[in-house]
Amino acid sequence: MSRVVTFLTRRRGGRGWHWTDIVSWLWLLGGVVIMFGPAVWLVCSSFKTPAQLAEFPPTIMPYVSQHARVEGYDKPLTLYRVKLPDGSTKVLAEVRRIGIVAQMVDPQASNDIVKVNIADRQPVREIGFATENYTEPFVHFDFLRYLRNSVFVTAMATLITLLTNSMAAFALSKYKFRGRDLTMLVIVGTLMVPLSVILVPLYSVVGAVGLLDSLWGVILPTVATPTGVFLLRQYMLTIPDELLDAARMDNASEWQIYWRIVLPLAAPALAVLAIFSVVWRWNDFLWPLVVLSRKELYTLQVGLNTYAGQLNVQWHYILAMTVVTMIPVVLVFVFLQRYITSGIAGTGLK
């Protein structure tokens, strides 16, 4: 811990502040706000009620108005901090509001009605979390089924992606054949083709093989990724060819060389590709929406769309379930993040 504090507090100017220290701190703090600010707002807003989300100006924390039971009234009344004509402030309870005038009473003496301009009062609020935003979808919304479908699609697509892309990268990096460079150029060139361009022919192919309205129809068309082939090939180029030749001299088959030598050595690049694949498949919305028509097969991202109606969007549920959908991706990143630096750095070496 002392090393971390020493690193964060060190200055270029020695004991005094140098202008570069100030610029560096402002730059880093700005980056932290830009990177984590939206995530913090998302998590805090997921605990707000629809009325709180509609407030302007918006607040970061979910505030709720305090209420008090007043003698002579059946329901609890909302408390306000009122500025009186003599300049003092007092906490009063609102009975009713007529235009810009609110009729209020003292919670301790409810006999006298005080008329107050709404501009002279502020609600008495405290932080309150609307936990029902998380519990209601589990009760009235088939969230667990959609979650199970998303986990199946993401897990199977990631495993098949790692297998197929690593085999293609192994062939393009360790075998010499005519047209190898051209093949790699064509694969990389497909990165410039967006999904919307090939959506109709891809839908026709999936329909021709009978995979429409099936989770495998979501999985199989997306397993071969040019990004994965390029990433793994560049990393496998760093593996010495002499190591593979020595294995062949020991009568190892090509499959044994690939499975027992190349894949373990390419583990950092495979971890990076696994993170990318999980993020791609977990957040995919367009392709599952096109392929799937039965509600029980929806993935989580498509299922959340049911909260967005034509006339009403239930933002409080959408925000809460979005936070839940972020958890698996964050966990994958936490457990595999140590491979990211070495995996990406190794792809640029040869």
C-alpha positions in Angstrom: 0.0 0.0 0.0 2.9 2.4 0.8 4.3 1.8 -2.7 1.0 2.8 -4.2 0.8 6.0 -2.1 4.4 6.8 -3.0 3.7 6.3 -6.7 0.5 8.5 -6.6 2.1 11.3 -4.6 5.5 11.6 -6.4 6.1 14.8 -8.2 8.4 15.9 -10.9 9.4 19.0 -9.1 10.5 17.1 -6.0 8.7 18.5 -3.0 6.9 21.3 -4.8 4.3 21.0 -7.5 5.4 21.2 -11.2 3.0 22.4 -13.8 3.3 19.0 -15.5 2.1 17.3 -12.3 -1.1 19.4 -12.3 -1.8 18.7 -16.0 -1.2 15.0 -15.4 -3.6 14.8 -12.5 -6.3 16.8 -14.4 -5.8 14.5 -17.4 -6.1 11.3 -15.3 -9.0 12.6 -13.3 -10.8 13.6 -16.5 -10.2 10.1 -17.9 -11.6 8.5 -14.8 -14.7 10.6 -14.9 -15.3 9.9 -18.6 -14.7 6.1 -18.2 -16.5 5.4 -15.0 -19.0 8.3 -14.8 -21.6 6.7 -17.0 -21.3 3.4 -15.2 -21.8 5.1 -11.8 -24.8 7.0 -13.2 -26.3 3.8 -14.5 -25.9 1.9 -11.2 -27.4 4.8 -9.2 -30.2 5.4 -11.6 -31.2 1.7 -11.5 -32.4 2.3 -7.9 -34.7 5.2 -8.9 -38.4 5.3 -9.4 -40.0 6.5 -12.7 -40.8 9.9 -11.0 -37.1 10.3 -9.9 -35.8 9.5 -13.4 -38.1 12.2 -14.8 -36.7 14.9 -12.4 -34.9 17.9 -13.8 -32.2 18.7 -13.1 -31.3 15.1 -12.6 -29.4 13.8 -9.5 -26.8 11.1 -9.2 -28.2 9.5 -6.0 -31.8 8.2 -5.7 -33.5 10.7 -3.3 -37.0 10.1 -2.0 -39.2 12.6 -0.2 -39.9 12.1 3.5 -43.5 11.7 4.7 -45.1 12.1 8.1 -48.5 11.1 9.5 -50.5 14.1 10.6 -53.4 13.9 12.9 -56.7 14.3 11.0 -55.4 13.0 7.7 -55.7 9.4 6.5 -52.6 9.3 4.3 -49.0 10.4 5.1 -48.2 13.9 4.0 -45.1 15.0 2.1 -42.7 17.1 4.1 -41.2 20.4 2.8 -38.7 22.9 4.2 -40.5 26.2 3.8 -39.0 29.7 3.9 -41.3 31.9 6.0 -41.8 35.7 5.4 -39.6 36.5 8.4 -36.7 34.7 6.8 -36.8 31.6 9.0 -37.3 28.1 7.8 -39.7 25.5 9.0 -40.7 21.9 8.1 -44.3 21.7 7.0 -46.5 19.0 5.5 -48.4 19.6 2.3 -52.1 19.0 2.4 -53.0 19.9 -1.2 -51.7 22.1 -4.0 -53.8 24.6 -6.0 -51.9 26.2 -8.8 -48.7 27.8 -7.5 -50.0 27.9 -3.9 -49.6 24.9 -1.6 -51.8 24.5 1.5 -49.5 23.2 4.3 -49.8 22.4 8.0 -47.4 22.0 10.9 -47.1 18.2 11.7 -47.1 19.1 15.4 -50.1 21.5 15.1 -52.4 20.5 12.3 -55.2 22.9 12.9 -53.9 25.9 11.1 -53.5 25.9 7.3 -50.5 27.9 6.0 -50.6 29.0 2.3 -47.1 28.9 0.7 -45.9 29.7 -2.7 -44.3 26.6 -4.2 -41.2 28.6 -5.1 -40.5 29.1 -1.3 -40.3 25.5 -0.4 -38.0 22.6 -0.9 -38.8 18.9 -0.3 -37.2 17.2 2.6 -35.5 14.2 1.0 -33.2 11.3 1.9 -31.4 8.6 0.0 -33.7 5.7 -0.7 -33.1 2.7 -3.0 -36.0 1.3 -5.1 -35.0 -2.3 -4.8 -38.2 -3.4 -6.4 -36.6 -2.5 -9.7 -34.5 -5.7 -9.3 -37.0 -7.9 -7.7 -40.1 -7.3 -9.9 -38.5 -8.5 -13.1 -37.7 -11.9 -11.5 -41.3 -12.2 -10.4 -43.3 -10.9 -13.3 -40.7 -11.2 -16.1 -39.2 -14.4 -17.5 -35.7 -13.1 -16.7 -34.1 -16.4 -15.7 -35.1 -18.1 -19.0 -33.6 -15.2 -21.0 -30.5 -15.3 -18.8 -30.1 -19.1 -19.4 -30.5 -18.6 -23.2 -27.8 -15.8 -23.2 -25.4 -17.9 -21.1 -25.8 -20.8 -23.5 -25.4 -18.7 -26.6 -22.4 -16.9 -25.2 -20.6 -20.0 -23.8 -21.1 -22.2 -26.9 -20.3 -19.4 -29.4 -17.1 -18.5 -27.4 -15.9 -22.1 -27.3 -16.5 -22.7 -31.0 -14.9 -19.4 -31.9 -11.8 -20.2 -30.0 -11.5 -23.6 -31.6 -12.2 -22.6 -35.2 -10.2 -19.3 -35.1 -7.2 -21.0 -33.5 -7.2 -23.8 -36.1 -7.3 -21.2 -38.9 -4.7 -19.1 -37.3 -2.4 -22.2 -36.8 -2.7 -23.0 -40.5 -2.1 -19.5 -41.7 0.9 -18.9 -39.4 2.8 -22.3 -39.4 2.0 -23.8 -42.9 3.5 -22.4 -46.1 1.2 -22.8 -49.1 0.3 -20.9 -52.2 -2.2 -18.1 -51.6 -1.6 -18.0 -47.8 -1.1 -14.2 -47.8 -4.0 -13.6 -50.1 -6.2 -15.7 -47.9 -5.2 -13.6 -44.9 -5.8 -10.4 -46.8 -9.3 -11.5 -47.7 -10.0 -12.4 -44.1 -8.8 -9.1 -42.8 -10.7 -7.3 -45.6 -14.0 -8.7 -44.3 -13.6 -6.5 -41.3 -14.8 -3.6 -43.4 -18.1 -5.4 -44.3 -20.8 -4.4 -41.7 -23.4 -6.9 -40.6 -26.2 -4.9 -42.1 -24.8 -5.6 -45.6 -24.8 -9.4 -45.3 -27.9 -9.6 -43.1 -30.3 -10.6 -45.8 -28.1 -13.3 -47.5 -27.0 -14.6 -44.1 -30.7 -14.9 -43.1 -31.4 -16.8 -46.3 -28.6 -19.3 -45.6 -29.7 -19.8 -42.0 -33.3 -20.4 -43.2 -32.1 -22.8 -45.9 -30.3 -25.1 -43.4 -33.3 -25.0 -41.0 -31.8 -23.0 -38.2 -34.3 -20.2 -38.0 -36.0 -19.8 -34.6 -33.2 -21.8 -33.0 -30.4 -20.8 -30.6 -27.9 -22.6 -32.9 -29.0 -20.2 -35.7 -27.7 -17.4 -33.4 -24.5 -19.2 -32.6 -23.1 -20.8 -35.7 -23.1 -17.8 -38.2 -21.0 -15.7 -35.9 -18.3 -18.2 -34.8 -15.7 -17.4 -37.5 -14.4 -13.9 -36.8 -11.7 -12.2 -38.8 -10.6 -10.3 -35.7 -9.9 -13.5 -33.9 -8.1 -15.1 -36.8 -5.8 -12.1 -37.2 -5.2 -11.7 -33.4 -4.3 -15.4 -33.0 -2.2 -15.6 -36.1 -0.1 -12.6 -35.1 0.5 -14.2 -31.7 1.3 -17.7 -33.2 3.9 -16.1 -35.4 6.0 -15.5 -32.2 6.1 -19.3 -31.5 9.5 -20.6 -32.9 9.1 -23.0 -35.8 12.0 -25.0 -34.4 9.8 -26.0 -31.5 7.3 -27.5 -33.9 10.0 -29.2 -36.0 11.4 -30.8 -32.8 7.9 -32.2 -32.0 7.6 -33.6 -35.5 11.0 -35.4 -35.1 9.5 -37.0 -32.0 6.7 -38.4 -34.2 4.0 -36.0 -32.9 1.0 -35.6 -35.2 -0.1 -32.2 -36.4 -3.1 -32.4 -34.1 -0.9 -33.1 -31.1 1.4 -30.2 -32.1 -1.7 -27.9 -32.3 -3.3 -29.1 -29.1 -0.4 -29.7 -26.8 2.1 -27.1 -27.9 0.5 -24.2 -29.8 -2.7 -23.8 -27.8 -0.9 -23.7 -24.4 1.6 -21.2 -25.7 -1.1 -19.0 -27.2 -3.2 -18.9 -24.0 -2.8 -15.1 -23.5 -4.1 -14.4 -27.0 -6.9 -16.9 -26.5 -7.9 -15.2 -23.2 -8.1 -11.9 -25.0 -10.2 -13.4 -27.8 -12.4 -15.0 -25.2 -13.1 -11.6 -23.5 -13.9 -10.1 -26.9 -16.2 -13.0 -27.8 -18.1 -12.9 -24.5 -18.7 -9.1 -24.9 -19.8 -9.5 -28.6 -22.2 -12.4 -28.0 -23.6 -11.1 -24.7 -24.4 -7.7 -26.0 -25.6 -8.8 -29.5 -29.1 -7.6 -30.2 -29.7 -7.3 -34.0 -28.9 -10.9 -35.1 -30.9 -12.7 -32.3 -33.8 -10.3 -33.0 -33.8 -11.3 -36.7 -33.4 -15.1 -36.1 -35.6 -15.7 -33.1 -39.4 -15.3 -33.1 -40.5 -17.5 -30.2 -40.4 -15.6 -26.9 -39.1 -18.5 -24.9 -35.9 -18.5 -27.1 -35.1 -14.8 -26.6 -31.7 -13.8 -25.3 -31.4 -11.3 -22.5 -30.8 -8.3 -24.8 -33.9 -9.1 -26.9 -36.0 -9.9 -23.8 -35.2 -6.5 -22.3 -36.8 -4.9 -25.3 -40.2 -6.0 -24.0 -39.9 -3.2 -21.5 -39.9 -0.6 -24.3 -43.5 -0.3 -25.5 -44.8 2.0 -28.1 -46.3 4.5 -25.6 -44.4 3.7 -22.4 -40.8 2.8 -21.7 -40.1 1.4 -18.3 -36.7 2.9 -17.8 -36.4 1.9 -14.2 -36.6 -1.8 -15.1 -34.4 -1.4 -18.2 -31.7 0.3 -16.1 -31.8 -2.3 -13.4 -31.6 -5.3 -15.7 -28.9 -3.6 -17.7 -26.8 -3.5 -14.5 -27.5 -7.3 -14.0 -26.4 -8.0 -17.6 -23.1 -6.2 -17.0 -22.1 -8.5 -14.1 -21.0 -11.6 -16.2 -18.9 -9.4 -18.6 -17.2 -7.7 -15.6 -16.5 -11.0 -14.0 -14.9 -12.4 -17.2 -12.8 -9.3 -17.5 -11.7 -9.5 -13.8 -10.6 -13.1 -14.1 -8.9 -12.8 -17.5 -7.6 -9.2 -17.4 -4.0 -10.3 -16.6 -3.8 -11.9 -20.0 -4.9 -8.8 -21.9 -1.7 -6.8 -21.8 0.5 -9.8 -22.6 -1.9 -11.1 -25.2 -2.3 -7.8 -27.2 1.4 -6.9 -26.8 2.4 -10.3 -28.1 0.4 -10.0 -31.3 2.7 -7.2 -32.5 5.9 -9.2 -32.2 7.4 -11.7 -34.6 
